[in-house]
């Protein structure tokens, strides 16, 4: 089970995280957790189409970071 609905996330996004204010952001590389309630991107890519585009992770924001799940292509068509 995953924390987010990866089916609606563009393929460029490799990580998702919910900030302390409840907004979900997508990243192409693993972001850095900051003490002020945010994950900071370390590249020029940040995915955030609009507030509410993805339901926020309901646990602690510090535990919200998730890497895109690896899909076994052989099992995908079953």
C-alpha positions in Angstrom: 0.0 0.0 0.0 1.2 3.5 -0.8 0.6 6.8 0.8 -0.5 8.5 -2.4 -2.4 7.8 -5.6 0.5 7.4 -8.0 -1.8 6.7 -11.0 -2.4 10.5 -11.3 1.2 11.6 -10.9 3.3 12.6 -14.0 6.1 10.2 -14.8 8.7 12.9 -14.2 7.8 12.9 -10.5 9.8 10.4 -8.4 9.0 11.5 -4.9 5.9 13.0 -3.2 5.7 14.6 0.2 3.1 16.6 2.2 4.3 19.7 4.0 3.2 20.7 7.5 0.5 23.0 5.9 -1.1 20.0 4.1 0.1 20.7 0.5 1.4 17.8 -1.5 4.5 18.5 -3.8 6.2 16.3 -6.3 10.0 16.1 -6.9 12.2 14.6 -9.5 15.0 13.9 -6.9 14.7 13.2 -3.2 14.0 16.5 -1.4 15.6 17.6 1.9 13.5 17.8 5.0 13.7 21.2 6.7 12.8 22.0 10.3 10.3 24.7 9.3 7.7 22.1 8.1 8.8 21.8 4.4 10.7 19.5 2.1 13.0 21.5 -0.1 13.7 20.5 -3.7 17.4 20.2 -4.7 16.8 20.6 -8.4 15.0 23.0 -10.7 11.9 20.7 -10.9 9.0 21.0 -8.5 5.5 19.7 -9.3 2.5 21.5 -7.7 -0.4 22.0 -10.2 -2.8 23.5 -7.6 -3.7 23.2 -3.9 -5.8 20.1 -3.3 -4.6 18.2 -6.4 -3.7 15.2 -4.2 -5.1 14.2 -0.8 -2.5 15.0 1.9 -0.8 12.3 3.8 -2.7 12.0 7.1 0.2 11.2 9.4 3.1 13.4 10.4 4.5 15.5 7.6 7.9 14.2 8.5 6.8 10.7 7.6 5.0 11.7 4.3 7.9 11.4 1.9 7.4 8.5 -0.5 9.4 7.3 -3.5 7.5 6.3 -6.6 6.8 2.5 -6.3 8.6 0.2 -8.7 6.1 -1.6 -10.9 7.0 -5.1 -12.2 6.1 -4.7 -16.0 5.5 -8.5 -16.2 2.8 -8.3 -13.7 1.3 -5.0 -14.8 -0.9 -6.6 -17.5 -2.4 -9.3 -15.3 
